[in-house]
């Protein structure tokens, strides 16, 4: 019996209606962050944007996002002029709330467009699987929790990412794909974690000959270089002309924030921090030294540097080396086998490595892994087997973002419903793998899923 799924447009429309109902819901300090950025870009000249510090929520996104806020501010001041005043801290009139939440929904149309392109460009035999994968992304509990309740603008930026990934499937669109990703980096620098996969893929598939890696396609290389240079020039050029690049970079990369975020992302450093907590109680009994000053570092990343009482301190350099090492492994395969599926896998694993080993990782960064992986999760059952625990753990790990009682049933019921509906649909659509099984790893994965 054939199965019928709603179209992406129908789903997006229903989802938007549901998100409108959430306008009065809890909102985090990120709501004030973005209101303040509206005020900064509207009230101050360009040269003061990255110096303004009336609010503690200073502008710390790249210039394209600042320009985006500047555009929104032109509309915002017509709706409520007090919304865009720098001194008006913690301002949240109902006009402000409705305006900011509406802009999140409207800008998410970029993601809808990208996902529709993904469906349209999929091979005919896998188009239904592509449609279900696209529906799972537009209805993602992660985006609902982070963007439409907690409050951020991830939807449209992931739309830019998905569009770039989809265009990379067409050899004639590799240049466009690379330039779109370059523009994305100028919106939010967290996507730098995915840049190694783009670098290797574009180098191998666009800049080097398919017949020999020792033959350079000079024209392609020049076009790519000039295109990226133009995009970064448009973003950072005005600030370079004012000698503000050091100040801008200090805002984009504030290493003083500490190893772990206030809410520990479920990664290696969360386990490391947990182990240090345990060792604080064990160390005196076995004669190990305990750093008394570090005992005050209770929040681990909420304010200032993270300090460990027993275990060695972790530096940004250590995080970088570990992240790069685990990124290199999939990049080696990507260089030798530059197919689109391998590229998406490398992007996913680059995101995974950065999430597990990166410095000051937010729990929200799990979407860097989940969303790209969703595009190939239905390739076969082995991919689905890896995606299933990621989808469950990744979305549940976002629950601490919504800690108020009113939002508990929303986040819980919505996420459980999403997991049941889409994991069952994925299970029906994913074909068997045509590759030989790796006994130990496959069995370990099966045991993990059963647990």
C-alpha positions in Angstrom: 0.0 0.0 0.0 1.4 3.4 -1.0 2.0 6.0 1.6 1.1 9.6 1.2 2.9 12.4 3.0 2.0 16.0 3.2 3.9 18.4 0.9 6.6 20.5 2.4 4.6 23.7 1.8 1.6 22.3 3.6 3.7 21.2 6.5 5.5 24.5 6.8 2.1 26.3 6.9 0.7 24.2 9.7 4.0 24.4 11.6 4.0 28.2 11.3 0.4 28.3 12.7 1.6 26.2 15.7 4.6 28.4 16.2 2.4 31.5 16.3 0.6 30.0 19.3 3.9 29.9 21.1 4.5 33.6 20.9 3.6 34.1 24.6 5.8 31.2 25.7 9.0 31.5 27.7 11.9 33.3 26.1 15.5 33.2 27.1 18.0 36.1 27.5 18.8 35.5 23.8 15.6 37.5 23.1 17.1 40.5 24.8 20.4 39.8 23.0 18.8 40.2 19.6 16.7 43.2 20.7 19.8 44.8 21.8 21.5 44.1 18.5 18.6 45.7 16.7 19.2 48.8 18.9 22.9 48.8 18.3 22.7 48.6 14.5 19.8 51.1 14.4 21.1 53.7 16.9 24.8 53.7 16.4 27.1 54.3 13.4 28.9 51.3 11.9 32.2 52.0 13.6 30.7 51.7 17.0 28.8 48.4 16.5 31.6 46.1 17.9 32.6 48.5 20.7 29.2 49.2 22.2 28.8 47.6 25.7 25.9 49.4 27.4 24.3 46.0 27.7 26.3 42.9 28.7 24.8 41.3 25.5 27.4 42.8 23.1 27.4 42.2 19.4 29.4 39.0 18.8 28.2 37.6 15.5 30.0 38.3 12.1 29.1 41.4 10.0 26.5 39.8 7.7 24.4 39.0 10.7 24.9 42.5 12.0 23.7 43.8 8.6 20.7 41.4 8.9 19.8 43.0 12.2 20.3 46.4 10.7 17.7 45.6 8.0 15.3 44.2 10.6 15.8 47.4 12.7 14.4 49.6 9.9 11.1 47.7 10.3 11.3 47.4 14.0 11.5 51.1 14.6 8.2 51.6 12.7 6.5 49.1 14.9 7.8 50.3 18.3 10.5 53.0 18.3 11.5 52.1 21.9 12.5 48.7 20.7 15.6 50.0 19.0 17.0 52.3 21.8 20.3 51.1 23.2 19.6 52.3 26.7 16.2 50.6 26.9 17.5 47.3 28.4 15.3 44.3 28.9 12.5 46.0 26.9 9.8 43.5 25.8 6.6 45.2 24.8 4.0 42.9 23.1 4.9 44.6 19.8 8.5 43.7 20.4 7.7 40.1 21.2 5.4 39.6 18.3 7.8 41.4 15.9 10.9 39.3 16.8 9.0 36.0 16.9 7.4 36.8 13.6 10.8 37.5 12.0 12.0 34.1 13.0 9.1 32.4 11.3 9.4 34.5 8.1 13.2 34.1 7.8 12.7 30.3 8.2 11.2 30.3 4.7 14.9 30.2 3.5 15.0 26.7 5.1 11.7 25.7 3.4 13.1 26.8 0.0 16.4 24.9 0.6 14.5 21.7 1.6 12.2 21.9 -1.4 15.3 22.2 -3.6 16.7 19.1 -1.8 13.5 17.2 -2.7 13.4 18.4 -6.3 17.1 17.5 -6.9 16.9 14.1 -5.3 17.0 11.1 -7.7 13.5 9.9 -8.6 13.8 6.6 -6.8 14.8 8.3 -3.5 12.5 11.3 -3.7 10.0 10.0 -1.2 12.8 9.4 1.3 14.1 13.0 0.6 10.6 14.4 1.3 10.3 12.6 4.6 13.8 13.8 5.6 12.9 17.3 4.6 9.7 17.1 6.7 11.7 15.9 9.7 13.9 19.0 9.5 11.2 21.6 9.1 9.4 20.0 12.0 12.6 19.5 14.0 12.1 19.7 17.8 15.5 21.3 18.0 14.5 24.2 15.9 11.2 24.5 17.7 12.9 24.6 21.1 15.9 26.8 20.2 14.3 29.3 17.7 10.6 29.5 18.4 10.6 29.2 22.2 14.1 29.9 23.6 14.6 32.4 20.7 17.3 32.5 18.1 17.6 32.7 14.3 19.0 29.3 13.4 16.4 28.3 10.9 17.3 30.6 8.1 21.0 30.0 8.6 20.5 26.2 8.4 18.5 27.0 5.3 21.6 28.6 3.8 23.7 25.6 4.9 21.2 23.1 3.4 21.1 25.0 0.1 24.8 24.9 -0.1 24.9 21.2 0.7 22.2 20.5 -1.9 23.9 22.5 -4.7 27.1 20.6 -4.0 25.4 17.5 -5.4 25.6 19.1 -8.9 29.1 19.4 -10.3 28.0 22.5 -12.2 27.0 24.2 -9.0 30.1 23.6 -6.9 31.2 27.2 -7.2 27.8 28.5 -6.1 27.8 26.0 -3.2 31.2 27.2 -2.0 30.2 30.8 -2.2 27.0 30.3 -0.3 28.9 28.6 2.5 31.4 31.5 2.5 28.5 33.8 3.0 27.1 31.6 5.8 30.4 31.9 7.6 29.9 35.7 7.6 26.5 35.2 9.3 27.6 32.9 12.1 31.2 31.7 12.7 30.2 28.4 14.4 29.9 27.0 10.8 33.7 27.2 10.7 33.7 23.8 12.2 32.3 22.5 8.9 34.8 24.4 6.8 37.4 21.6 6.6 35.0 19.3 4.7 34.1 22.1 2.3 37.8 22.9 1.7 38.7 19.3 0.9 35.6 18.7 -1.2 36.0 21.8 -3.3 39.7 21.3 -3.6 39.3 17.7 -4.9 36.1 18.1 -6.9 36.4 21.6 -8.2 40.0 22.8 -8.1 41.8 19.6 -9.0 41.4 17.5 -12.1 39.2 14.4 -11.7 41.9 12.5 -13.7 44.9 13.5 -11.6 45.3 15.3 -8.3 48.5 16.8 -9.7 46.6 18.8 -12.3 45.2 22.1 -11.1 42.2 23.7 -12.7 43.5 27.2 -12.5 40.4 29.0 -13.8 38.2 27.2 -11.3 40.6 28.0 -8.5 40.8 31.7 -9.4 37.0 31.9 -9.6 36.6 30.3 -6.2 39.3 32.4 -4.6 37.9 35.7 -6.1 34.4 34.8 -5.1 35.3 34.0 -1.5 37.5 37.1 -1.3 34.7 39.3 -2.6 32.2 37.9 0.0 34.6 38.3 2.9 35.6 41.7 1.6 31.9 42.8 1.7 31.5 41.5 5.2 34.8 42.5 6.9 36.1 45.2 4.5 34.4 48.2 6.1 35.8 47.2 9.5 39.2 46.5 8.1 39.2 50.0 6.6 38.6 51.4 10.1 41.3 49.1 11.6 38.7 47.3 13.7 39.5 43.7 12.8 41.3 43.0 16.1 38.3 44.3 18.1 35.9 42.3 15.9 37.8 39.1 16.3 38.0 39.6 20.1 34.2 39.6 20.0 33.8 36.6 17.7 36.3 34.4 19.6 36.1 35.2 23.4 38.2 32.4 24.7 37.9 33.8 28.3 34.4 32.3 28.5 35.8 29.0 29.6 35.9 25.4 28.4 32.3 24.5 29.1 29.1 26.5 28.6 26.8 27.2 31.5 24.6 24.2 30.5 27.2 21.5 29.7 26.9 20.3 26.2 26.8 16.4 26.4 30.4 16.0 25.1 33.8 14.8 26.2 34.4 17.9 28.3 31.2 17.3 30.2 32.5 13.9 31.1 35.8 15.4 31.9 34.2 18.0 34.2 32.1 15.3 35.8 35.1 13.2 36.5 36.8 16.1 38.1 33.8 16.6 40.4 34.0 13.0 41.5 37.8 13.2 42.0 37.4 16.2 44.3 35.9 13.8 46.8 38.3 10.9 46.1 41.5 12.8 45.9 42.0 13.6 49.7 41.6 9.9 50.5 44.4 8.8 48.1 46.7 11.7 48.7 46.2 13.6 45.4 46.5 17.4 45.3 43.3 19.4 45.1 43.3 23.0 43.8 41.4 24.9 46.5 40.9 27.9 44.2 39.2 25.7 41.6 36.6 24.6 44.0 34.9 28.0 43.5 34.5 27.2 39.8 31.1 25.8 40.3 29.3 26.9 37.1 32.0 25.7 34.7 31.8 28.3 32.0 29.1 30.6 33.2 31.6 33.3 34.1 35.3 33.3 33.3 37.7 30.5 32.8 36.9 26.9 33.7 39.1 25.6 36.5 39.6 22.0 37.4 40.5 20.9 41.0 42.2 17.6 40.2 42.5 17.0 36.5 44.8 19.0 34.2 43.5 22.2 32.7 42.3 22.1 29.1 43.5 24.9 26.8 41.8 26.1 23.5 44.8 24.7 21.7 44.1 21.2 23.1 40.5 21.4 21.9 41.7 22.6 18.5 44.2 19.7 18.1 41.7 17.1 19.2 38.9 18.5 17.0 41.2 18.7 14.0 42.6 15.1 14.5 39.1 13.6 14.5 38.1 15.7 11.5 41.0 14.6 9.5 39.9 10.9 9.6 36.7 11.4 7.4 38.6 14.1 5.3 41.1 11.5 4.2 38.2 9.4 2.7 36.6 12.5 1.2 39.8 13.4 -0.6 40.1 9.9 -2.1 36.4 9.5 -2.8 34.9 13.0 -3.5 31.2 12.0 -3.9 28.3 13.9 -2.5 27.3 11.3 0.0 30.9 11.1 1.3 30.9 14.9 1.5 27.7 15.1 3.6 29.2 12.4 5.8 32.4 14.4 6.2 30.4 17.5 7.0 28.4 15.6 9.7 31.6 14.1 11.2 33.3 17.5 11.2 30.3 18.9 13.1 30.4 15.9 15.5 34.1 16.3 16.2 33.7 20.0 17.0 30.7 19.2 19.3 32.6 16.5 21.2 36.0 18.3 21.5 35.4 22.0 20.8 35.9 24.9 23.2 32.9 26.4 25.0 30.4 24.3 23.0 26.7 25.2 23.4 24.2 22.3 23.6 22.5 24.0 20.6 25.5 23.0 18.4 24.1 19.4 18.2 22.1 20.7 15.2 25.4 21.0 13.3 25.4 17.2 13.4 21.7 16.3 13.2 20.6 18.5 10.3 23.3 17.5 7.7 23.0 13.9 8.8 19.3 14.0 8.2 20.0 14.4 4.4 21.7 11.0 4.2 20.1 9.2 7.1 17.8 7.2 4.8 20.6 6.2 2.4 20.6 2.7 4.0 19.9 1.0 7.3 23.4 1.4 8.6 23.2 5.1 8.3 19.8 5.0 10.0 21.2 2.9 12.8 23.7 5.7 13.5 21.2 8.4 13.1 18.6 7.0 15.5 20.5 7.3 18.8 21.8 10.7 17.7 18.3 12.0 17.0 17.0 10.8 20.4 20.0 11.9 22.5 20.5 15.1 20.6 17.0 16.4 20.9 16.5 15.4 24.5 19.8 17.1 25.4 18.1 20.4 24.5 15.4 20.0 27.2 17.4 22.0 29.9 17.0 25.1 27.7 13.3 25.2 28.6 13.2 24.8 32.4 9.9 26.5 33.1 6.9 24.2 34.0 4.6 25.7 31.3 6.9 24.5 28.5 7.5 21.0 29.9 4.6 19.3 28.2 5.3 21.1 25.0 8.9 20.1 24.7 8.3 16.6 25.9 5.2 15.7 23.9 6.4 17.4 20.8 9.8 15.7 20.8 8.3 12.2 21.7 5.8 12.6 18.9 8.4 13.7 16.4 10.7 10.7 17.4 7.9 8.2 17.1 6.5 9.5 13.8 9.8 10.1 11.9 11.9 7.2 13.3 9.0 4.8 12.3 8.8 6.5 8.8 12.6 6.3 8.4 12.6 2.7 9.4 10.1 1.9 6.7 11.9 3.8 4.0 15.6 3.0 4.7 16.8 0.3 2.3 19.2 -2.5 3.4 22.9 -1.7 3.0 24.8 -3.2 0.1 28.1 -3.0 2.0 29.6 -5.8 4.1 28.9 -5.6 7.8 31.6 -4.6 10.3 30.8 -7.2 12.9 32.0 -5.5 16.1 30.9 -2.0 15.3 27.5 -3.1 13.9 26.8 -5.3 16.9 27.9 -2.6 19.4 25.6 -0.1 17.7 22.7 -2.6 17.8 23.3 -3.2 21.6 23.4 0.6 22.2 20.0 1.0 20.4 18.4 -1.8 22.4 19.6 -0.2 25.7 
